[in-house]
Amino acid sequence: MPTSGDGSGTTRVLGVSASPREHGAIAALTQSALLGAQAAEGVETDYLSLAGKRIAPCNGCEPCLAAGHCVVDDDMQPLYDRLLAADALIVGTPAYFGSLSGLCKAFLERIEGLGVSEKKLALKVGGVITTAGSRNGGQELAAITVNAWFHINDMLPVGITSPVAQWGATGNTGFDIEDVHRDVIRLTPWPSELGTPPRASETIMSKEVAWLYGRKVATVAKIVAAGLGATGLGLPDRPYGWTLPDEFPPELEQVGRA
């Protein structure tokens, strides 16, 4: 659950660079997103690089089901508290062979260790940034995979509509370490029927897209925190049918019948 309570306190955004390259393109784009998040008032950011960390994939050992936490002793253990403290999570991953980095996949799998009977990331806001060595190098598939992970954890995924990139922010950063600083994205032409936008532009830098995206993720996180604080509501049911209602309304039986 989000941690900022009534929405008037600090909103925390955690950016995770799940690239084995500590100072690579994903690191730059993730940090650009966090800089954008700071443009939203009352936001605190935390940056986490997984480069050099020893994070094993989930091995299905299942003691976490009883313990409520992962028992595999590696570099993932200190990261759980930082995840739980965040109101929003931005996951950055390079697209390797059309999908996530192995490091990112292992990181996502190990969330099982937070406990399957209580989804502790529920209602946190999620964003994803991906990049690859070519324009169609698997960025969208990698982003969709992370979005699926958000849904599985009852999180709230955020896309980006300015400019349009429905699944998250993406880049084409090649193989040269400097490519991320010169990656230019050509925008879809603005429909003439809608008039002229205030700032017409044909191109934008991928770091600028990441900045815009981070600002949006942080803003949505603030909106969610304010709504939860104002209503006191949470999700109505625990996972896996643990809290099914005693009965369903009788009208449900008649829905769809002639």
Accessible surface in RSA format (square Angstrom, percent):
REM  Atomic radii and reference values for relative SASA: ProtOr
REM  Chains: A
REM  Algorithm: Lee & Richards
REM  Probe-radius: 1.40
REM  Slices: 20
REM RES _ NUM      All-atoms   Total-Side   Main-Chain    Non-polar    All polar
REM                ABS   REL    ABS   REL    ABS   REL    ABS   REL    ABS   REL
RES MET A   1    92.48  47.9  81.81  54.1  10.67  25.4  74.39  63.2  18.09  24.0
RES PRO A   2    21.18  15.4   4.01   3.7  17.17  62.4   4.01   3.3  17.17 106.7
RES THR A   3    59.84  42.6  29.21  29.6  30.63  73.0  36.48  49.0  23.36  35.3
RES SER A   4    11.26   9.5   0.01   0.0  11.25  25.9   7.55  16.1   3.71   5.2
RES GLY A   5    47.01  58.0   0.00   N/A  47.01  58.0  42.22 115.8   4.80  10.7
RES ASP A   6    94.86  66.4  75.49  75.1  19.37  45.8  34.65  81.6  60.21  60.0
RES GLY A   7    14.86  18.3   0.00   N/A  14.86  18.3   1.85   5.1  13.01  29.1
RES SER A   8    97.72  82.6  56.74  75.7  40.98  94.4  53.38 113.7  44.34  62.1
RES GLY A   9    36.21  44.7   0.00   N/A  36.21  44.7  33.35  91.5   2.85   6.4
RES THR A  10    52.76  37.5  44.63  45.2   8.13  19.4   9.83  13.2  42.93  64.9
RES THR A  11     0.41   0.3   0.41   0.4   0.00   0.0   0.00   0.0   0.41   0.6
RES ARG A  12    83.48  35.1  83.48  42.6   0.00   0.0  16.45  22.5  67.03  40.6
RES VAL A  13     1.42   0.9   0.00   0.0   1.42   3.4   1.05   0.9   0.38   1.0
RES LEU A  14     1.77   1.0   1.77   1.3   0.00   0.0   1.77   1.2   0.00   0.0
RES GLY A  15     0.00   0.0   0.00   N/A   0.00   0.0   0.00   0.0   0.00   0.0
RES VAL A  16     0.00   0.0   0.00   0.0   0.00   0.0   0.00   0.0   0.00   0.0
RES SER A  17     0.11   0.1   0.11   0.1   0.00   0.0   0.00   0.0   0.11   0.1
RES ALA A  18     0.00   0.0   0.00   0.0   0.00   0.0   0.00   0.0   0.00   0.0
RES SER A  19     3.77   3.2   3.71   4.9   0.07   0.2   0.07   0.2   3.70   5.2
RES PRO A  20    73.58  53.6  53.40  48.7  20.18  73.4  53.89  44.5  19.69 122.4
RES ARG A  21   112.39  47.2 106.74  54.4   5.65  13.5  48.54  66.3  63.85  38.7
RES GLU A  22   101.91  58.5  93.56  70.8   8.36  19.9  17.69  34.2  84.23  68.8
RES HIS A  23   145.32  79.4 128.29  89.2  17.03  43.6  94.88  97.8  50.43  58.7
RES GLY A  24     2.45   3.0   0.00   N/A   2.45   3.0   0.86   2.4   1.59   3.6
RES ALA A  25    17.56  16.1  13.81  21.3   3.74   8.5  13.85  19.5   3.70   9.8
RES ILE A  26     2.81   1.6   1.19   0.9   1.62   3.9   1.19   0.9   1.62   4.4
RES ALA A  27     1.88   1.7   1.88   2.9   0.00   0.0   1.88   2.6   0.00   0.0
RES ALA A  28    21.79  20.0  13.14  20.3   8.65  19.7  19.66  27.7   2.13   5.7
RES LEU A  29     1.90   1.1   1.90   1.4   0.00   0.0   1.90   1.3   0.00   0.0
RES THR A  30     0.07   0.0   0.03   0.0   0.04   0.1   0.03   0.0   0.04   0.1
RES GLN A  31    86.03  48.1  79.90  58.4   6.13  14.6  21.66  46.1  64.36  48.8
RES SER A  32    15.00  12.7  10.96  14.6   4.04   9.3   7.33  15.6   7.68  10.8
RES ALA A  33     0.02   0.0   0.02   0.0   0.00   0.0   0.02   0.0   0.00   0.0
RES LEU A  34     8.16   4.5   8.16   5.8   0.00   0.0   8.16   5.7   0.00   0.0
RES LEU A  35   106.63  59.4 102.78  73.5   3.85   9.7 103.37  72.6   3.26   8.8
RES GLY A  36     0.00   0.0   0.00   N/A   0.00   0.0   0.00   0.0   0.00   0.0
RES ALA A  37     0.00   0.0   0.00   0.0   0.00   0.0   0.00   0.0   0.00   0.0
RES GLN A  38    94.65  52.9  72.30  52.8  22.35  53.2  22.15  47.1  72.50  55.0
RES ALA A  39    56.85  52.3  16.58  25.6  40.27  91.6  28.37  40.0  28.47  75.4
RES ALA A  40    11.76  10.8   3.79   5.9   7.97  18.1  11.20  15.8   0.56   1.5
RES GLU A  41   154.10  88.5 139.33 105.4  14.76  35.1  62.21 120.3  91.88  75.0
RES GLY A  42    39.68  48.9   0.00   N/A  39.68  48.9  31.05  85.2   8.63  19.3
RES VAL A  43    23.17  15.2   0.00   0.0  23.17  55.8   0.48   0.4  22.69  61.5
RES GLU A  44    95.28  54.7  89.90  68.0   5.38  12.8  32.79  63.4  62.49  51.0
RES THR A  45    35.75  25.4  10.65  10.8  25.10  59.8   0.44   0.6  35.31  53.4
RES ASP A  46    54.51  38.2  49.80  49.6   4.71  11.1  28.42  66.9  26.09  26.0
RES TYR A  47    69.43  32.4  50.29  28.6  19.14  49.8  50.10  37.6  19.33  23.8
RES LEU A  48     5.02   2.8   3.76   2.7   1.26   3.2   5.02   3.5   0.00   0.0
RES SER A  49    23.43  19.8  14.98  20.0   8.46  19.5  14.73  31.4   8.71  12.2
RES LEU A  50     0.02   0.0   0.00   0.0   0.02   0.0   0.00   0.0   0.02   0.0
RES ALA A  51    21.73  20.0   3.87   6.0  17.86  40.6   4.12   5.8  17.61  46.6
RES GLY A  52    84.39 104.1   0.00   N/A  84.39 104.1  44.64 122.5  39.75  89.0
RES LYS A  53    71.89  35.1  57.89  35.5  14.00  33.3   8.71   7.8  63.17  67.3
RES ARG A  54   153.86  64.6 146.91  74.9   6.95  16.5  76.64 104.7  77.22  46.8
RES ILE A  55    16.10   9.2   0.00   0.0  16.10  38.8   0.57   0.4  15.53  42.2
RES ALA A  56    40.72  37.4  35.42  54.7   5.30  12.1  40.59  57.2   0.13   0.3
RES PRO A  57    79.72  58.1  76.71  69.9   3.01  10.9  76.71  63.3   3.01  18.7
RES CYS A  58    53.19  40.2  34.29  38.2  18.90  44.4   6.40  16.2  46.79  50.5
RES ASN A  59   106.48  73.4  69.36  67.0  37.12  89.4  41.57 100.0  64.91  62.7
RES GLY A  60    49.39  60.9   0.00   N/A  49.39  60.9  30.11  82.6  19.28  43.2
RES CYS A  61    67.44  51.0  36.61  40.8  30.83  72.5  34.13  86.5  33.31  35.9
RES GLU A  62   108.66  62.4  98.96  74.9   9.70  23.1  22.69  43.9  85.98  70.2
RES PRO A  63    59.84  43.6  48.34  44.1  11.50  41.8  58.47  48.3   1.37   8.5
RES CYS A  64    14.41  10.9  14.19  15.8   0.22   0.5   2.95   7.5  11.46  12.4
RES LEU A  65    94.37  52.6  65.19  46.6  29.19  73.4  66.28  46.6  28.09  75.6
RES ALA A  66   102.92  94.6  62.83  97.0  40.10  91.2  72.23 101.7  30.69  81.3
RES ALA A  67    50.01  46.0  18.03  27.8  31.97  72.7  29.61  41.7  20.40  54.0
RES GLY A  68    27.12  33.4   0.00   N/A  27.12  33.4  23.48  64.4   3.63   8.1
RES HIS A  69    99.40  54.3  99.40  69.1   0.00   0.0  72.09  74.3  27.31  31.8
RES CYS A  70    11.73   8.9   9.64  10.8   2.09   4.9   0.39   1.0  11.34  12.2
RES VAL A  71    68.91  45.3  42.52  38.5  26.39  63.6  48.05  41.8  20.86  56.6
RES VAL A  72    35.38  23.3  30.16  27.3   5.22  12.6  35.38  30.7   0.00   0.0
RES ASP A  73   122.50  85.8 105.67 105.2  16.84  39.8  34.75  81.8  87.75  87.5
RES ASP A  74     8.88   6.2   0.87   0.9   8.00  18.9   3.87   9.1   5.01   5.0
RES ASP A  75    53.57  37.5  51.13  50.9   2.44   5.8   7.26  17.1  46.31  46.2
RES MET A  76     0.00   0.0   0.00   0.0   0.00   0.0   0.00   0.0   0.00   0.0
RES GLN A  77    59.29  33.2  47.95  35.0  11.35  27.0  28.01  59.6  31.29  23.7
RES PRO A  78    92.71  67.6  71.52  65.2  21.19  77.0  84.71  69.9   8.00  49.7
RES LEU A  79     5.53   3.1   5.50   3.9   0.03   0.1   5.50   3.9   0.03   0.1
RES TYR A  80    16.28   7.6  16.28   9.3   0.00   0.0  16.28  12.2   0.00   0.0
RES ASP A  81   109.22  76.5 103.77 103.3   5.45  12.9  30.58  72.0  78.63  78.4
RES ARG A  82    83.43  35.0  78.01  39.8   5.43  12.9  37.68  51.5  45.75  27.7
RES LEU A  83     2.21   1.2   1.30   0.9   0.91   2.3   1.35   0.9   0.86   2.3
RES LEU A  84    55.84  31.1  51.67  37.0   4.17  10.5  51.67  36.3   4.17  11.2
RES ALA A  85    47.03  43.2  41.15  63.5   5.89  13.4  46.65  65.7   0.39   1.0
RES ALA A  86     3.71   3.4   2.66   4.1   1.05   2.4   3.68   5.2   0.04   0.1
RES ASP A  87     1.23   0.9   0.51   0.5   0.72   1.7   0.51   1.2   0.72   0.7
RES ALA A  88     0.02   0.0   0.00   0.0   0.02   0.0   0.02   0.0   0.00   0.0
RES LEU A  89     3.39   1.9   3.39   2.4   0.00   0.0   3.39   2.4   0.00   0.0
RES ILE A  90     0.00   0.0   0.00   0.0   0.00   0.0   0.00   0.0   0.00   0.0
RES VAL A  91     0.00   0.0   0.00   0.0   0.00   0.0   0.00   0.0   0.00   0.0
RES GLY A  92     0.00   0.0   0.00   N/A   0.00   0.0   0.00   0.0   0.00   0.0
RES THR A  93     0.00   0.0   0.00   0.0   0.00   0.0   0.00   0.0   0.00   0.0
RES PRO A  94    12.36   9.0  12.36  11.3   0.00   0.0  12.36  10.2   0.00   0.0
RES ALA A  95     9.76   9.0   0.00   0.0   9.76  22.2   0.00   0.0   9.76  25.8
RES TYR A  96    89.45  41.8  82.21  46.8   7.24  18.8  74.99  56.4  14.46  17.8
RES PHE A  97   217.17 108.6 171.73 106.4  45.44 118.2 185.84 112.7  31.33  89.7
RES GLY A  98    21.28  26.2   0.00   N/A  21.28  26.2  18.51  50.8   2.77   6.2
RES SER A  99    43.86  37.1  43.86  58.5   0.00   0.0  26.23  55.9  17.63  24.7
RES LEU A 100    14.86   8.3   2.71   1.9  12.14  30.5   2.71   1.9  12.14  32.7
RES SER A 101     0.84   0.7   0.84   1.1   0.00   0.0   0.84   1.8   0.00   0.0
RES GLY A 102    56.75  70.0   0.00   N/A  56.75  70.0  40.81 112.0  15.94  35.7
RES LEU A 103    32.38  18.0  23.08  16.5   9.30  23.4  26.71  18.8   5.67  15.3
RES CYS A 104     0.00   0.0   0.00   0.0   0.00   0.0   0.00   0.0   0.00   0.0
RES LYS A 105    91.81  44.8  91.81  56.3   0.00   0.0  65.67  59.1  26.14  27.8
RES ALA A 106     6.26   5.8   5.64   8.7   0.62   1.4   5.78   8.1   0.48   1.3
RES PHE A 107     0.00   0.0   0.00   0.0   0.00   0.0   0.00   0.0   0.00   0.0
RES LEU A 108     7.93   4.4   5.54   4.0   2.39   6.0   5.54   3.9   2.39   6.4
RES GLU A 109    53.57  30.8  40.87  30.9  12.70  30.2  26.61  51.5  26.96  22.0
RES ARG A 110     3.84   1.6   2.62   1.3   1.22   2.9   3.84   5.2   0.00   0.0
RES ILE A 111     9.23   5.3   6.32   4.7   2.91   7.0   6.32   4.6   2.91   7.9
RES GLU A 112    77.39  44.4  68.64  51.9   8.75  20.8  21.91  42.4  55.48  45.3
RES GLY A 113     3.06   3.8   0.00   N/A   3.06   3.8   1.10   3.0   1.96   4.4
RES LEU A 114    10.15   5.7  10.09   7.2   0.06   0.2  10.15   7.1   0.00   0.0
RES GLY A 115    13.21  16.3   0.00   N/A  13.21  16.3   6.27  17.2   6.93  15.5
RES VAL A 116    36.52  24.0  31.49  28.5   5.03  12.1  35.59  30.9   0.93   2.5
RES SER A 117    31.47  26.6  30.61  40.9   0.86   2.0   5.81  12.4  25.66  35.9
RES GLU A 118    99.88  57.3  98.90  74.8   0.98   2.3  28.34  54.8  71.54  58.4
RES LYS A 119    47.01  22.9  35.16  21.6  11.85  28.2  16.26  14.6  30.74  32.7
RES LYS A 120    69.51  33.9  61.11  37.5   8.40  20.0  31.17  28.1  38.33  40.8
RES LEU A 121     2.50   1.4   1.91   1.4   0.59   1.5   1.91   1.3   0.59   1.6
RES ALA A 122     7.03   6.5   7.03  10.8   0.00   0.0   7.03   9.9   0.00   0.0
RES LEU A 123    18.35  10.2  18.35  13.1   0.00   0.0  18.35  12.9   0.00   0.0
RES LYS A 124     2.73   1.3   2.73   1.7   0.00   0.0   2.70   2.4   0.03   0.0
RES VAL A 125     0.00   0.0   0.00   0.0   0.00   0.0   0.00   0.0   0.00   0.0
RES GLY A 126     0.08   0.1   0.00   N/A   0.08   0.1   0.00   0.0   0.08   0.2
RES GLY A 127     0.46   0.6   0.00   N/A   0.46   0.6   0.46   1.3   0.00   0.0
RES VAL A 128     0.58   0.4   0.46   0.4   0.12   0.3   0.46   0.4   0.12   0.3
RES ILE A 129     0.90   0.5   0.90   0.7   0.00   0.0   0.90   0.6   0.00   0.0
RES THR A 130     0.05   0.0   0.05   0.0   0.01   0.0   0.05   0.1   0.01   0.0
RES THR A 131     4.69   3.3   4.62   4.7   0.07   0.2   4.62   6.2   0.07   0.1
RES ALA A 132     9.16   8.4   2.01   3.1   7.15  16.3   9.16  12.9   0.00   0.0
RES GLY A 133    31.21  38.5   0.00   N/A  31.21  38.5   4.55  12.5  26.66  59.7
RES SER A 134    58.33  49.3  54.60  72.9   3.74   8.6  43.02  91.6  15.32  21.5
RES ARG A 135   101.34  42.6  87.73  44.7  13.61  32.4  64.25  87.8  37.10  22.5
RES ASN A 136   141.86  97.8 109.55 105.9  32.31  77.8  36.96  88.9 104.90 101.4
RES GLY A 137    20.63  25.4   0.00   N/A  20.63  25.4  14.55  39.9   6.08  13.6
RES GLY A 138    18.03  22.2   0.00   N/A  18.03  22.2  13.43  36.9   4.59  10.3
RES GLN A 139     8.66   4.8   7.89   5.8   0.77   1.8   5.47  11.6   3.19   2.4
RES GLU A 140   107.43  61.7 103.45  78.3   3.98   9.5  29.02  56.1  78.41  64.0
RES LEU A 141   101.31  56.4  98.09  70.2   3.21   8.1  99.03  69.5   2.28   6.1
RES ALA A 142     0.00   0.0   0.00   0.0   0.00   0.0   0.00   0.0   0.00   0.0
RES ALA A 143     0.32   0.3   0.32   0.5   0.00   0.0   0.32   0.5   0.00   0.0
RES ILE A 144    60.91  34.7  60.59  45.1   0.31   0.8  60.59  43.6   0.31   0.9
RES THR A 145    43.52  31.0  38.05  38.6   5.47  13.0  31.13  41.8  12.39  18.7
RES VAL A 146     0.00   0.0   0.00   0.0   0.00   0.0   0.00   0.0   0.00   0.0
RES ASN A 147    10.73   7.4  10.73  10.4   0.00   0.0   2.67   6.4   8.07   7.8
RES ALA A 148    47.65  43.8  41.87  64.6   5.78  13.2  46.88  66.0   0.77   2.0
RES TRP A 149    24.39   9.8  23.28  11.3   1.11   2.6  21.68  11.6   2.71   4.4
RES PHE A 150     0.44   0.2   0.44   0.3   0.00   0.0   0.44   0.3   0.00   0.0
RES HIS A 151   119.34  65.2 107.58  74.8  11.76  30.1  68.78  70.9  50.56  58.8
RES ILE A 152   111.00  63.2 104.09  77.5   6.91  16.7 110.84  79.8   0.16   0.4
RES ASN A 153    17.99  12.4  17.98  17.4   0.01   0.0   0.01   0.0  17.98  17.4
RES ASP A 154    53.66  37.6  46.44  46.2   7.22  17.1   7.17  16.9  46.49  46.4
RES MET A 155     6.91   3.6   0.35   0.2   6.56  15.6   0.35   0.3   6.56   8.7
RES LEU A 156    61.81  34.4  61.24  43.8   0.58   1.4  61.81  43.4   0.00   0.0
RES PRO A 157    44.04  32.1  20.06  18.3  23.99  87.2  20.21  16.7  23.83 148.1
RES VAL A 158    11.59   7.6   6.87   6.2   4.71  11.4  10.46   9.1   1.13   3.1
RES GLY A 159    23.18  28.6   0.00   N/A  23.18  28.6   9.61  26.4  13.57  30.4
RES ILE A 160     3.05   1.7   2.68   2.0   0.37   0.9   2.68   1.9   0.37   1.0
RES THR A 161    96.81  68.9  82.43  83.6  14.38  34.3  61.06  82.0  35.75  54.0
RES SER A 162    74.17  62.7  70.54  94.1   3.63   8.4  37.86  80.6  36.31  50.9
RES PRO A 163    26.75  19.5  16.96  15.5   9.79  35.6  26.21  21.6   0.54   3.4
RES VAL A 164    99.54  65.5  72.11  65.3  27.43  66.1  72.11  62.7  27.43  74.4
RES ALA A 165    25.25  23.2  16.60  25.6   8.65  19.7  25.25  35.6   0.00   0.0
RES GLN A 166   124.75  69.8 108.92  79.6  15.83  37.7  48.99 104.3  75.77  57.5
RES TRP A 167   105.51  42.3 103.16  49.9   2.34   5.5  91.44  48.8  14.06  22.8
RES GLY A 168     0.96   1.2   0.00   N/A   0.96   1.2   0.08   0.2   0.88   2.0
RES ALA A 169     2.29   2.1   2.01   3.1   0.27   0.6   2.01   2.8   0.27   0.7
RES THR A 170    39.71  28.2  36.51  37.0   3.20   7.6  15.94  21.4  23.77  35.9
RES GLY A 171     0.00   0.0   0.00   N/A   0.00   0.0   0.00   0.0   0.00   0.0
RES ASN A 172    42.39  29.2  35.40  34.2   6.99  16.8   0.00   0.0  42.39  41.0
RES THR A 173     5.87   4.2   3.78   3.8   2.09   5.0   0.16   0.2   5.70   8.6
RES GLY A 174    24.67  30.4   0.00   N/A  24.67  30.4  12.21  33.5  12.46  27.9
RES PHE A 175   172.49  86.3 155.30  96.2  17.19  44.7 156.68  95.0  15.81  45.2
RES ASP A 176    75.06  52.6  60.03  59.8  15.03  35.5  26.42  62.2  48.64  48.5
RES ILE A 177    77.55  44.1  69.55  51.8   8.00  19.3  72.18  52.0   5.37  14.6
RES GLU A 178    86.24  49.5  85.69  64.8   0.55   1.3  31.15  60.3  55.09  45.0
RES ASP A 179    30.48  21.4  29.77  29.6   0.71   1.7   8.22  19.3  22.26  22.2
RES VAL A 180     2.90   1.9   2.26   2.0   0.65   1.6   2.26   2.0   0.65   1.8
RES HIS A 181    87.00  47.6  68.25  47.4  18.75  48.0  45.51  46.9  41.49  48.3
RES ARG A 182   134.54  56.5 120.64  61.5  13.90  33.1  62.89  86.0  71.65  43.4
RES ASP A 183    10.49   7.4   4.23   4.2   6.26  14.8   6.35  14.9   4.14   4.1
RES VAL A 184    73.19  48.2  56.02  50.7  17.16  41.4  56.02  48.7  17.16  46.5
RES ILE A 185    32.31  18.4  31.70  23.6   0.61   1.5  32.31  23.3   0.00   0.0
RES ARG A 186   174.69  73.3 150.04  76.5  24.65  58.7  64.85  88.6 109.84  66.6
RES LEU A 187    42.07  23.4  32.44  23.2   9.63  24.2  34.84  24.5   7.23  19.5
RES THR A 188   121.14  86.2  97.50  98.8  23.65  56.4  66.93  89.9  54.21  81.9
RES PRO A 189   117.16  85.4  98.35  89.7  18.81  68.4 109.22  90.2   7.94  49.4
RES TRP A 190   136.40  54.7 113.04  54.7  23.37  54.9 114.07  60.8  22.33  36.2
RES PRO A 191    65.86  48.0  55.19  50.3  10.68  38.8  65.86  54.4   0.00   0.0
RES SER A 192    97.69  82.6  72.01  96.1  25.68  59.2  54.68 116.4  43.01  60.3
RES GLU A 193   153.83  88.3 114.66  86.7  39.17  93.3  72.93 141.1  80.90  66.1
RES LEU A 194   120.91  67.3  90.67  64.9  30.25  76.0  96.32  67.6  24.59  66.2
RES GLY A 195    40.65  50.1   0.00   N/A  40.65  50.1  36.31  99.6   4.35   9.7
RES THR A 196   120.67  85.8  88.57  89.8  32.10  76.5  54.06  72.6  66.61 100.7
RES PRO A 197    26.13  19.0  19.04  17.4   7.09  25.8  22.41  18.5   3.72  23.1
RES PRO A 198   150.77 109.9 104.86  95.6  45.92 166.9 118.31  97.7  32.46 201.7
RES ARG A 199   200.28  84.1 180.38  92.0  19.90  47.4  74.95 102.4 125.33  76.0
RES ALA A 200    71.88  66.1  41.81  64.5  30.07  68.4  43.18  60.8  28.70  76.0
RES SER A 201    52.62  44.5  26.13  34.9  26.49  61.0  21.48  45.7  31.14  43.6
RES GLU A 202   128.42  73.7 120.79  91.4   7.63  18.2  49.95  96.6  78.47  64.1
RES THR A 203    53.37  38.0  45.50  46.1   7.87  18.8  14.92  20.0  38.45  58.1
RES ILE A 204    27.66  15.7  23.11  17.2   4.55  11.0  27.66  19.9   0.00   0.0
RES MET A 205    52.88  27.4  52.88  35.0   0.00   0.0  38.41  32.7  14.47  19.2
RES SER A 206     2.04   1.7   0.15   0.2   1.89   4.4   0.15   0.3   1.89   2.7
RES LYS A 207    68.58  33.5  66.39  40.7   2.18   5.2  32.32  29.1  36.26  38.6
RES GLU A 208    79.03  45.4  75.96  57.5   3.07   7.3  35.21  68.1  43.83  35.8
RES VAL A 209     2.75   1.8   2.75   2.5   0.00   0.0   2.75   2.4   0.00   0.0
RES ALA A 210     0.51   0.5   0.51   0.8   0.00   0.0   0.51   0.7   0.00   0.0
RES TRP A 211    79.50  31.9  79.50  38.5   0.00   0.0  69.08  36.8  10.42  16.9
RES LEU A 212    39.86  22.2  36.49  26.1   3.36   8.5  36.49  25.6   3.36   9.1
RES TYR A 213     0.16   0.1   0.16   0.1   0.00   0.0   0.00   0.0   0.16   0.2
RES GLY A 214     0.00   0.0   0.00   N/A   0.00   0.0   0.00   0.0   0.00   0.0
RES ARG A 215   101.64  42.7 101.64  51.8   0.00   0.0  17.91  24.5  83.73  50.7
RES LYS A 216    66.57  32.5  62.04  38.1   4.53  10.8  52.92  47.6  13.65  14.5
RES VAL A 217     0.00   0.0   0.00   0.0   0.00   0.0   0.00   0.0   0.00   0.0
RES ALA A 218     0.00   0.0   0.00   0.0   0.00   0.0   0.00   0.0   0.00   0.0
RES THR A 219    58.11  41.3  58.09  58.9   0.02   0.0  49.13  66.0   8.98  13.6
RES VAL A 220    37.25  24.5  37.25  33.7   0.00   0.0  37.25  32.4   0.00   0.0
RES ALA A 221     1.88   1.7   0.08   0.1   1.80   4.1   0.90   1.3   0.98   2.6
RES LYS A 222    51.55  25.1  49.23  30.2   2.32   5.5  36.27  32.6  15.28  16.3
RES ILE A 223   113.55  64.6 107.50  80.1   6.05  14.6 110.91  79.9   2.63   7.1
RES VAL A 224    25.53  16.8  19.13  17.3   6.40  15.4  24.89  21.6   0.64   1.7
RES ALA A 225     0.71   0.7   0.13   0.2   0.58   1.3   0.71   1.0   0.00   0.0
RES ALA A 226    45.30  41.7  42.26  65.2   3.04   6.9  42.66  60.1   2.64   7.0
RES GLY A 227    33.28  41.0   0.00   N/A  33.28  41.0  32.62  89.5   0.66   1.5
RES LEU A 228    35.74  19.9  30.32  21.7   5.42  13.6  30.71  21.6   5.04  13.6
RES GLY A 229    34.26  42.3   0.00   N/A  34.26  42.3   9.77  26.8  24.49  54.9
RES ALA A 230    91.45  84.1  46.78  72.2  44.67 101.6  58.55  82.5  32.91  87.2
RES THR A 231    82.19  58.5  50.79  51.5  31.40  74.8  55.30  74.3  26.89  40.6
RES GLY A 232    67.41  83.1   0.00   N/A  67.41  83.1  34.40  94.4  33.01  73.9
RES LEU A 233   122.27  68.1 116.14  83.1   6.13  15.4 117.84  82.8   4.44  11.9
RES GLY A 234    42.39  52.3   0.00   N/A  42.39  52.3  17.06  46.8  25.33  56.7
RES LEU A 235    80.82  45.0  55.02  39.4  25.80  64.8  55.27  38.8  25.54  68.7
RES PRO A 236   120.41  87.8  84.82  77.3  35.59 129.4  96.08  79.3  24.34 151.2
RES ASP A 237    76.08  53.3  57.98  57.7  18.09  42.8  20.39  48.0  55.68  55.5
RES ARG A 238   107.94  45.3 100.19  51.1   7.75  18.5  46.59  63.7  61.35  37.2
RES PRO A 239    22.12  16.1  10.70   9.8  11.42  41.5  22.04  18.2   0.08   0.5
RES TYR A 240   149.61  69.8 106.99  60.9  42.62 110.9  95.95  72.1  53.66  66.2
RES GLY A 241    40.17  49.5   0.00   N/A  40.17  49.5  14.94  41.0  25.23  56.5
RES TRP A 242   150.20  60.3 114.39  55.4  35.81  84.1 104.58  55.8  45.62  74.0
RES THR A 243    55.52  39.5  40.96  41.5  14.56  34.7  48.49  65.1   7.03  10.6
RES LEU A 244   117.22  65.3  96.92  69.3  20.30  51.0  96.92  68.1  20.30  54.6
RES PRO A 245    66.87  48.7  45.07  41.1  21.80  79.2  56.92  47.0   9.95  61.8
RES ASP A 246   156.25 109.4 114.41 113.9  41.83  98.9  38.49  90.6 117.75 117.4
RES GLU A 247   143.11  82.2 125.66  95.1  17.45  41.5  44.63  86.3  98.48  80.4
RES PHE A 248   117.65  58.9 101.38  62.8  16.27  42.3 102.34  62.0  15.32  43.8
RES PRO A 249    79.30  57.8  70.42  64.2   8.87  32.3  75.98  62.7   3.31  20.6
RES PRO A 250   107.79  78.6  92.95  84.7  14.84  53.9 103.58  85.5   4.21  26.2
RES GLU A 251   117.94  67.7 113.01  85.5   4.93  11.7  69.14 133.7  48.80  39.8
RES LEU A 252   101.14  56.3  91.51  65.5   9.63  24.2  93.43  65.6   7.71  20.8
RES GLU A 253    99.82  57.3  88.20  66.7  11.62  27.7  44.55  86.2  55.27  45.1
RES GLN A 254   114.00  63.7 105.73  77.3   8.27  19.7  48.24 102.7  65.76  49.9
RES VAL A 255   112.02  73.7  87.75  79.4  24.27  58.5  94.12  81.8  17.90  48.6
RES GLY A 256    83.30 102.7   0.00   N/A  83.30 102.7  41.42 113.7  41.88  93.8
RES ARG A 257   148.61  62.4 120.63  61.5  27.98  66.6  39.23  53.6 109.38  66.3
RES ALA A 258   154.16 141.7  71.96 111.1  82.20 187.0 111.72 157.3  42.44 112.4
END  Absolute sums over single chains surface
CHAIN  1 A    13609.7      10486.5       3123.3       8167.6       5442.2
END  Absolute sums over all chains
TOTAL         13609.7      10486.5       3123.3       8167.6       5442.2
